[in-house]
Amino acid sequence: MDKFKDKTTSALGLIYTAVGPGLGDLWMTINYLLRESERLQKEIKLSLQNYENHYDIRLTPIQADKKDNREASFVYDIINSLEHNGQLRLVNQMGNCRPSEYWSGFQYFPTKIKWNNKKHGRICYQLDGRTLKEKNPPQEDIHKLTSISNLEFIKLGLPLTINQSLDIAKNCDLFLGICSGYSHVCHSLGIPTFLIQYNYNIEKWHKNQKYTLCNGTQDAINKVDKYLTNA
């Protein structure tokens, strides 16, 4: 039997975060591990070191004990931004297991910061995924997307922290984006989320999440306009 496909086995050892350096992958993985911790009623130790026999090419060697390390900082920010009863501790030791593909497709924990369900006249967005450029809209379409209904558009992401971005998003009417880090964060926030699909399979990484799928730029403009008109 492949022990890497067994939930219990993969949750009891030192565990990899099956990620590249992206916030979206970290958000999925940390939510998964916190849920496993709650289910097992055990602390899960999370290794951020690489492993010579790893089974996922996206595993990256990052150091949990370096405070200036961006990925380690993101992990702590994610843990602290969510409402959960899990126990997750970063360790600077070699791991021996990892979560498999099922870390996508389960319900995320809600964020401590809550969406304010009122009309704000603002849209938050992220249209510049870092890891895969094929996720992103053509450059000439970004102006079209950020001019819908003449509302104020506010970009989420760096250099803002996760909590700073959540503070902005909680007072917006909706989130408009691609499959990027803040598309996952906004699922936890509970804000209406519109995701645009270009040359990337969004549904694969947003299973069982609530969102409106838009097929390309014009479809996104039409669906957001319709939503705002009926809201």
N, C-alpha and C positions, 0 to 999 in steps of 0.2 A: 504494500500500500504506500502511496506517496504521502509521507507525513506532512508535506507542505500544503496539502489540500484538506487537512484535518483541523477543524476549528479549535478543538481543545488543545491539541498538541501545539499549534502555532501560537496560542495565547498564553501558555504556561512558561515558555522559555524566555530568553532574551530575544526581543523581537525587532526586526527591521521596520523602519518606515519605508514602504515601497514607493519611493518618490524620487523625482528629480528635485531641483531647488524651487519648484513652483508652489505657491500658496494653495492652489486648488487640490493638488495631490496630498499636501500636508493636511488640509482640512478634512478630506475623506478618510485618510488613514488614522488621524488622531480621533475622529469621531468613532470610527470602527473600534479602535483599541479601548476607548473609554467605555463603549457599550459592552465589550468583552469583559472588561474589569468589573462592571456592575453585574453582569450575568454570572461570572465566576466568583464574585465577592472576594477578589484577590487584587493585590497591587500588581500591575504589569510593568516590567522594566523594559524600557525602550532603548535599544542600541542604535546609535547614529553612526557607527563605524561600518566600513565595508567588510565583506566576507569573501574569502577566496573562492568558495564554491557556491556563491549566490546564484539564484535562479531568476533574477530580474535585472536586466541590464541598466535599469534606471536607478538602482541603489547607488548612493553617493557617499563617499567617505567624509563626513562632517563631524566636528568635534563638539560634544555636548558641554565640555567644560570651558569653552571659550565664549565669554560674554558678548564679544563683538561679532560672533558668528551669526550671519543672517538667518540661516535655517533653524539653528537652535533657538534663536530669539523668537521666530515665528511659532515654534512648537509651544513655548511657554505662553505666548500671547493667545494662541488658540485655546489651550487648556483653561486659561483664566477668563476667557470671554464667554465660555459656555456654561449653561446650567446642567450640572451632572453630579453624580455621586461616585464616579469612577476614581481610581487611583493610578496615576501614570507617572513614572519617575524616569528621567533621562539618566543613562549611565554611560560612562566612557569605557565600555568593555565590548569585546567581540560578541556579536549575536549569533544565534544558531538557527533561527526560524524567521519566517516572515508571514504577513497576511497574504493570502492569494487574491485572485480576481474578485472575490466576494466583498472586498472593502468598498466597492461601488454598489449602490442599490438598496441601502437601508436608510431608515429615517435619521436625519441629523438631530442632534440636541439643539434646543433653542438657545439663542444668545441671551445674556443677561440684559443687554440693551434691547428694548422692544420697539417695533415699528409703530409710529403714531398714525393711525388710520384716519387721516383728515386730508382735505385738499391743501396742497402746499404750493402748487405752481412750479415745482422743481422735479427734475428727473436726474437720478444718478446713473452713471454709466462706466463701463470699462470695455474698450474696443481694441485693446492692444495686447493680446496674449503674448507672453514672452517666449514660451517654450516651442510653439509651432506656429509659424507665420501663416500657414494655410487656414488657420482658424479665423484670421482677421479679415475685415472688409477691405475692398480696394480703397486706397488712400483718398481717391476723389469722392468716395461715398461717405466718408466720416462727417463732412460738413452737412450733407443732407440729413444724416441720422441725428445730428446734434442741433438741428433746426426745426424739429417737429413741433408744430403748434406754437412756435415762438415762446416756449417755456425756457426757464433757466436750466442749463445742463451743468452738472458738477461731476468731475472725474474722480473716481475712487482709485486707491492704490498708492504706491510709493510717490512721494516721500512720506505720505501719511501712514500712521500705524493702523492696525486693525481696529482698535477702539475709536480712533479719530474718524476713520471711514464709516464705522457703524453709527457714530454720532451724526454724521451728515446724512447717511442713508435713511435713518429712522424718520427724518422729516422731509422725505421725498415721496412723490406719488407712485413711482415705480422704478425698477432697475432695468436698464437696457444694456445688453452686452452679448458677448460671445461665450464660449466655454473657457472662462478664465477664472482666476482665483476668486474674485468677488462674486461671480455667479454662484459659487458654492456657499460663500459666506451669507449671501442674501437669501438663500433657501432657509438658513437657520434664523435669520432676522424675521422672516415671514412677509417681506414686502413683495407685492406683485412683480414677477420677474419675466422679462421677455428676452429670449435667447435666440440669436440669429445664427443660422447654419449656412456656412459657405461650403468649403471643401473639407469638412470634418464632421464626424458622426457624433453629434451632441448627445443623442439619446443613450448611447452606450455608457456615458459617464454621469448621466443625471437620472438614472433609473429611480422610479418611485418618488421623485421630487415633483413639486407643483410648479409648473411654469408654462408659458405660452411659447411654442416653437414657431419661429419665423424662418421661412425659406428665402433668404436673400434680403437685400436692402429694401426693395419696394414693398415686399410683404411685411417687413417690420414696420415701415412707416404707416402702412394701411391699418395694421392691427393695433398699433399704439394710438393712432388717431381715433380709431373706433372705441377703444377702451376709455380714452380720456373724454370723449363725447358722451359716453353712457355712464361715466362714473358719478 
